[in-house]
């Protein structure tokens, strides 16, 4: 594989990796089960079992391509496992979207809301500190929960 093909393969891999929606989505509780932090930790630990090894012989560029393909396959398997495991724990990944305008046929178009993800992360951090006994974090958690509700995210608090 020449230098140009290697760059093209790397660009394709980055494009595929860019299709992941975790940056444009959040988790909502859909049933009874553990807290998000517990469910995520448990699923993350178990997801490491989805990794598959590989053996490749040939030119260095062929071996590198085979390793890249294996890494992409492992990442896809791990993401699917996480999604299914979280659903079994009572959590569902949903897009960060909000209606922007109604179309003539009565449907609405959606666009991602970039404010949701950082506020979810801040709420999660404040929640962990609150559980550890930090009173200031408990107050911040309440404020962040209210802000998330105005953004259309109900975290159940």
Order of alpha helices (4+ residues) and beta strands (2+ residues): alpha-beta-alpha-alpha-beta-beta-beta-alpha-alpha
